[in-house]
């Protein structure tokens, strides 16, 4: 079956008029009529009959019209999909939690952009829950999270780096620079992160693992830098990744608390949809850069 002829017939059927189809397709009415008759002859059935100034579809014509609509809708979807493929080559949408974006990804993003100046990059920040939601809703191409356990069943998580976590306090705090038990630690007021934060999940897991009741939540803060600022101002105990507090420790703004048998690490994961089959060029670039930084 000639697709050009089928397209003409589908437009005639959709508009209910040979004249309107001819105007839409910018061809003559006799040419439209000839193409419809050619199609009828090819498949051996009558497709349209006259009805006043318009046309009426036969039973076979209705069937062919519906199939033609499906065929050309599929053609449109294929065109749109390939446009999306081309756009993805020029646009990267990343969802990341704060730790990855502020302490691990910036030099990698900068390096990739320098090598690929025509690629537009968009980054959204959030906790683990929001990163997963962005991926599941196809709002991001891939995400980065730091967590101790694997998340959503429809996402693939690939570990690429370990991140140590430390308990920190103000230098004037009674536990500053001391080695204590987990039970000693829980007697002091803690700064908790918001629900959905992987750091909060990690804090709770540490105490549950040691069969120790959770410490008192003295303050709940949304955001790691805000939490660190409160501790620097003189209040509370905070669990934070080493990369976020190294500078403040070196400057004497913070001090560590060393907890017996509680060496804590989380992992940086790349998360992708399980339906995505090929590895994105940015992820390949990131892996090479991280390997280079660690050797």
N, C-alpha and C positions, 0 to 999 in steps of 0.2 A: 504494500500500500504506500502510495506517495504521500509523504508527510506534508508537503506544500499544499497538496490538494485537500488533505484532511484538515489542515489549519484553516483553509478558506471555508470549508463546510462547517467547521465548528463555530466560526464567526457568524455565518449565516444563521445557524441554529440558535446561537446565543442572542442575536439581535432580532430574530424573527423576520428578517427582511433582506432580500438580495441587494436592494438599493443601498441600505445603510451599511451592509458589509462591504459593498464596492467603495463607498465613500471612506470608510475606515481604513481599508487596505490600499486606497489610492489606485484602484484598477477599474476598468469599465464594467458595467452591469453584464453585458454579453459575455465578458471573460469569466466573471464569477459563475454565471449560469453554465457555461461550457465546462468549467472545472467540476461543478457539482454533478453534471450529467456524466462526465468522465469517471467520477468516483462511483456513481451508481452502476455504470457499465462494468467497472473493474470488479466490484464485489457481487454483482448480480442481483441487487434488490433496489427497490425505489425508496429513497430517503426522505423526500419532501413532496408535498402536494400544495397547490395554490389555495389560498384562503383570503379572499378579498384582495387587498393590496399587499398582503404579506404572504407568509408561507406557514405550513403546518407540518410537523415532523410525523413520519410514520412510526410504527412500533420499532422497526429496525433503525430508523433515523434517531429516535430517542436513545436507543442503546449505544449507537456509534457516537452520538453527541456526548454522552456521559463518559465513555471511554476516552474520547478525544480530550475532554476537560482534564481528566486524570493524567493523561500523557503529557499535556502541555504544562500542567501544574508541576509535575515531576521535573520537567525540563527547566522550569523556573527555579525550583528548589536546587537543582544541580548548579545552575548559574550562580545563585546566591551563595551556595556552599563554597564554590571556588573563589568567589569574591572574598569570603571570610578567610579562606586559606591564605590568599594574597595579603589581606590586611594583617593577619597574624604574623606574617613575615616582617611587617613594618611596625607592629605594635605589640608590646608586652605588658600584661597586667599581672601584678604581683600582689599577693596578700601576705602580710608578715606580722608577727608579733613584735613588740617593742625591742626585745633583746636582740633578735636577729637583725632587725633593721638598723639599730643604732650602733651595734658593736661588731657585726660580722659582715653584713652585706654592702655597706657604702663603697669600699674600695673595689669590690667586684662589680657593682653596678656601674661605677665610674669607668672602670677598665673596659667593660663591654660596650658602653656607650661610645667611648673613644674609638673603638674598633668598628663600631656599627653606627655611625652618626645619623643614618636615615631611619633608625628604629626609635619610635616613641615609646617611652616607658612610664607606666603609671603604678604607683605603690599605694596600697591602703593599709592602714595600721589597725590592729585590734588584738584581742586575746585569742586563745586557741579556738574557742567556740565560733567567733566571728570569722576567723580565717577559714575554718571548715565550711561555714555557711557560704562564704564567697565562692569557694570552689564548687560546692554542690549546686549552687545557683548559676554556675557558668559566668560569674562576674569577674573571675580571675583565671589566669592560665595555670598557675601553680602557687603554692604557698610555702611559708617557712614558719615552723613552730619549734619551741624548745619545751620538751616535756619528757616525763619519765615513762609514760605508757602510750601505747598506740591508740589512736582515736577512732574515727568513724569507719564503719565496715565498708562503705562504698569508696573509700579513699585509700590510696597506696602511700605508705610512709617509708622513706629511705633515710636511714641514719647516715649523717656525713661528718659529725663532729661532736665530741664530748665537751660539756660546759660545766666546770666546777661551781658549786654554790657555797657561800660562806655565811655564817651568822655574824652580823656586825652591830656595833653599838657606838655611842659617843665615847671618846677617850676618858671622860669623867665617870662613866658608868661603872658600877661595882664589879662587873664581869669582864671589863676590858682587859684583853690580852691574857686572860686566865683560861685554864683547862678545867672544865666542869662536866658534870653528868647531865644527861638529858632532863633528869628530874630537878636538878638545880636550875636549869635554864627555864623550865616552865613556870617557876615562881615569879618571873618578871613579865611585865606588860609587853605585848608584841604588837607590831604593826602588821595587820593582815592585808593582803591584796583582795581585790574584788572577786566575787564568785565568777567562775569561768576562767580565772587566771591559772595557768599551769604552776606558777610559783606557790599559790595557795594550796593547790592539790598536793604539791611536793611537801610543803610544810606539814600538812595534816598526815601524809603518809609516813613521814619520819617519826612522828610521835606515836602513831598507831603501831609501827614496826617495833618500837621499843616498849610497847604496852604501857605507854605513859599518857595520862590525860592531856588533852590539848591545853596549851597556855591561854591565859586570858587575852581576849582581843581588846586591846586598849584603844586602838584606832584602826578603822578600815579605810584604806586609801585606794583610789583608782589611779594606777600609774606608778611605774617604778621610780622615775626621777623624783616625783613628788614625795614618795615614801622615803627615799634616801635623804632628801632635804630635811625632813622631820627629824630623822636620826642625827644628822649633822647639827641640827638646832638643839639637840640635847635630850631627846626623849626616845625610849623604846628600844626593842630588839627587832632586827629585820633579817630575813633570809633573802639574799640577793646573789646574782651571778658575779663571779670574780671580776669579769671584764667591766662591770658597771661601777665597781667600788675601788679598783686598784689605785686610781689616781688620788681619790680622797684618802685612802689609807696611807699612801706615800706622803701626802701633805699633812698628815696628822689630824685630819678632820674626822676620821673614823678609826675604830679599832676592832680587831677580830675577837670572837669568842670561840675557843677551841673545845669542841664537844667530844667526849670520849666515845669511841666506836661509832662515830656518826660522820664519816667522810661522805659527802653528798655530791652527786653528779646528775645532771640531766643531759639529754642529747638534742642536738639540732637535727631536725628532720626536714627534708623536702617532701611536701605532700602534693600528690597529683590525683586526678580522677582515675579510677581503675579502667574506665572506658577509653582513656587516652593511650594509644598504642606506642607512639614514638617519643623518644626523649627530645625535649626542646633544646635548641642550640645554646640557650642561656644556661641551662642546667649543666650541659657538657662543659661550658666555659667555667662555671662556678667550681665544678669538681676539680678541674685542672688547677685553678687558682688556689683552692684550699690545700690541695696536695703540695703545691709549691711553697705555700706559706708555712706548712708544718714540717717540711724537710730541711 
